[in-house]
Every structure is written in C-alpha cells, then in structure tokens.
C-alpha cells in the first residue's frame, strides 16, 4: 500500500512538472501563428485535400509505445502534450516532427582525475541512468539533452568528490551516489530529464599510496598478532600458576600427572623415557 501511494505521488509530481514545462514553453509563444501562418496552414489543408490519395502517406505518422512526438507547426510547438503512441496525422508542408525516446538510458562517466579534500589524487569513474519524462522540455529547452547530461555528470562527479576525503570516498559510496543523483536531478529538471540512479564504479589509487596503505595494514596486523600472543602467554602463565598451586596441595596429583605424561610418550612409540628428578634430591647432593 505504501509503495503504491509513493508511485502515485511520483506520477502526480511528474505530471505537474510536465504541465509546468509545457506552460513555460507556451508562454513564449502567446502570439500564436498569426494571420499569415494561418493562411499557410489553410493552403496546406487545401493541398492535402486536393491530393488526398497521394498525400495520405505523408500525413500519417506512427509513433512506438516508448516514443513521443513533438510537432512544430511553422516553428511553434502545437498542443499541450506530445503526440503518441500510435497513429496520428500531420500537415506535410507546415509541420515538423521530432521523436523523443522515453526509455531509460545509461552511460559511463569517463575516469576523472580528482583531488580529494585531504590532497590525494584519485581516478574515479561511474555510471548514470536517466530517462526523459517531459519530451517538450527536452526538445525546446536544450539542444542535445543526452550530450548535456553526460557533460554535466562529469562536472558533478568532480564537484561532489572534491568535498570528500579519501576515507569517505572509499567507505561511503552509497552516500556519494545519492548526493550526485540529487544534484544531477535538480540541474536536469528544466531539460525534462529524470536521473534515476548514479553509481560509483571504480576508485583507482596511485601505486605509492597503495603500497603505503598495504604497509600500514600489515603493520597493524602484526601489532594485533603480538598483542594476542602476549595475552595468550599471560593467560597461560596464570593457568600454570593455578595448576601448580593445586598440585602442591596434593603430592599424589604430581605422581598422576607424571604417569599421564609417560602414557602420552608411550603412545607415540618413542624409545626414550624421561624420569624427572625432584629438585629437593638434587639440592641434597649439591650440598
């Protein structure tokens, strides 16, 4: 239910944006065709009527489901909405047809050499997905919507990553992509373009920086290994101390431990047997 409401609100918002864009285009053309323009349209209609069997192929146009047609009549956009999909009629002498593809388009952002906020030079590339939601704005407000979006994506990538340091660039790719999408969407809205997704593909670091980071990571791992080894020895010494205290309380426990050690040595098929000598006996001989 929530997704349906969200999709409905998005459709309403896009419809309002398209209507506003059309109204802005129509505001520039409030004078209409004029008397001479209507005269040319009337002549064109008479010509089509007189040569109807022959001009039928010039008047009938077909637009596919994923396309829309923006019609210019004597240089001015006709209607509040683009034509299509399906079949419609145009005047061959006065109307000019421009087809606009509404499908999602993707393109790669070329690798950009960027200086981060902490003065590290990196090479970053990405991919952008966008579509045209207002065909009239994409035709009337920009000369080449696709090329303009590509160039804007490159500059936006530089501007956004220039405010990040290297750690943020490597760890917060999702946040950077979202920030780029918002910036591109706001900038391309007057062109009738909706930026759907922006992704950071690869971040290439200089070789010297890679070696330095690898050495730092290796040193950190070695330090952690030494700390773990020292903690293990400390725990082992505590356990041995507790064991010695327990054995000292019961002399027979030492004898059992000695027999257990002999059993372990004999299980390995060794021919050498070690007999421990008490230190007290050796001290008597030394005296």
ChimeraX attribute file (.defattr): number of C-alpha atoms within 10 A of each C-alpha:
attribute: neighborCount
match mode: 1-to-1
recipient: residues
	/A:1	5
	/A:2	7
	/A:3	8
	/A:4	9
	/A:5	10
	/A:6	11
	/A:7	11
	/A:8	12
	/A:9	12
	/A:10	12
	/A:11	12
	/A:12	12
	/A:13	12
	/A:14	16
	/A:15	14
	/A:16	12
	/A:17	18
	/A:18	22
	/A:19	16
	/A:20	14
	/A:21	24
	/A:22	21
	/A:23	13
	/A:24	12
	/A:25	18
	/A:26	17
	/A:27	10
	/A:28	10
	/A:29	12
	/A:30	8
	/A:31	8
	/A:32	13
	/A:33	16
	/A:34	8
	/A:35	9
	/A:36	9
	/A:37	14
	/A:38	13
	/A:39	12
	/A:40	15
	/A:41	19
	/A:42	12
	/A:43	14
	/A:44	17
	/A:45	16
	/A:46	12
	/A:47	15
	/A:48	19
	/A:49	13
	/A:50	11
	/A:51	10
	/A:52	14
	/A:53	9
	/A:54	11
	/A:55	15
	/A:56	16
	/A:57	11
	/A:58	14
	/A:59	16
	/A:60	13
	/A:61	15
	/A:62	15
	/A:63	16
	/A:64	13
	/A:65	12
	/A:66	12
	/A:67	18
	/A:68	24
	/A:69	23
	/A:70	23
	/A:71	22
	/A:72	16
	/A:73	18
	/A:74	16
	/A:75	11
	/A:76	17
	/A:77	23
	/A:78	16
	/A:79	12
	/A:80	14
	/A:81	17
	/A:82	20
	/A:83	21
	/A:84	18
	/A:85	14
	/A:86	12
	/A:87	11
	/A:88	13
	/A:89	14
	/A:90	17
	/A:91	18
	/A:92	18
	/A:93	17
	/A:94	17
	/A:95	19
	/A:96	17
	/A:97	16
	/A:98	13
	/A:99	17
	/A:100	19
	/A:101	16
	/A:102	17
	/A:103	13
	/A:104	14
	/A:105	14
	/A:106	17
	/A:107	14
	/A:108	16
	/A:109	20
	/A:110	14
	/A:111	16
	/A:112	16
	/A:113	13
	/A:114	18
	/A:115	18
	/A:116	21
	/A:117	13
	/A:118	12
	/A:119	11
	/A:120	13
	/A:121	16
	/A:122	19
	/A:123	15
	/A:124	21
	/A:125	18
	/A:126	20
	/A:127	16
	/A:128	22
	/A:129	16
	/A:130	23
	/A:131	17
	/A:132	23
	/A:133	22
	/A:134	26
	/A:135	26
	/A:136	26
	/A:137	24
	/A:138	23
	/A:139	18
	/A:140	17
	/A:141	14
	/A:142	15
	/A:143	11
	/A:144	12
	/A:145	17
	/A:146	19
	/A:147	11
	/A:148	13
	/A:149	20
	/A:150	17
	/A:151	11
	/A:152	15
	/A:153	24
	/A:154	17
	/A:155	12
	/A:156	18
	/A:157	24
	/A:158	17
	/A:159	14
	/A:160	16
	/A:161	21
	/A:162	17
	/A:163	13
	/A:164	17
	/A:165	15
	/A:166	19
	/A:167	10
	/A:168	14
	/A:169	20
	/A:170	11
	/A:171	10
	/A:172	12
	/A:173	14
	/A:174	13
	/A:175	12
	/A:176	19
	/A:177	20
	/A:178	14
	/A:179	17
	/A:180	24
	/A:181	24
	/A:182	14
	/A:183	17
	/A:184	25
	/A:185	20
	/A:186	13
	/A:187	16
	/A:188	20
	/A:189	19
	/A:190	18
	/A:191	27
	/A:192	24
	/A:193	24
	/A:194	22
	/A:195	25
	/A:196	16
	/A:197	17
	/A:198	23
	/A:199	19
	/A:200	19
	/A:201	13
	/A:202	12
	/A:203	14
	/A:204	13
	/A:205	15
	/A:206	12
	/A:207	9
	/A:208	9
	/A:209	13
	/A:210	12
	/A:211	12
	/A:212	12
	/A:213	12
	/A:214	12
	/A:215	12
	/A:216	12
	/A:217	12
	/A:218	12
	/A:219	12
	/A:220	11
	/A:221	12
	/A:222	12
	/A:223	12
	/A:224	12
	/A:225	12
	/A:226	11
	/A:227	12
	/A:228	12
	/A:229	12
	/A:230	12
	/A:231	12
	/A:232	12
	/A:233	12
	/A:234	12
	/A:235	12
	/A:236	12
	/A:237	12
	/A:238	12
	/A:239	12
	/A:240	12
	/A:241	12
	/A:242	12
	/A:243	11
	/A:244	12
	/A:245	11
	/A:246	13
	/A:247	16
	/A:248	12
	/A:249	10
	/A:250	10
	/A:251	10
	/A:252	11
	/A:253	13
	/A:254	15
	/A:255	12
	/A:256	12
	/A:257	12
	/A:258	14
	/A:259	12
	/A:260	12
	/A:261	12
	/A:262	14
	/A:263	11
	/A:264	12
	/A:265	15
	/A:266	13
	/A:267	8
	/A:268	8
	/A:269	8
	/A:270	9
	/A:271	7
	/A:272	8
	/A:273	9
	/A:274	8
	/A:275	8
	/A:276	7
	/A:277	8
	/A:278	8
	/A:279	8
	/A:280	9
	/A:281	9
	/A:282	10
	/A:283	9
	/A:284	8
	/A:285	7
	/A:286	7
	/A:287	5
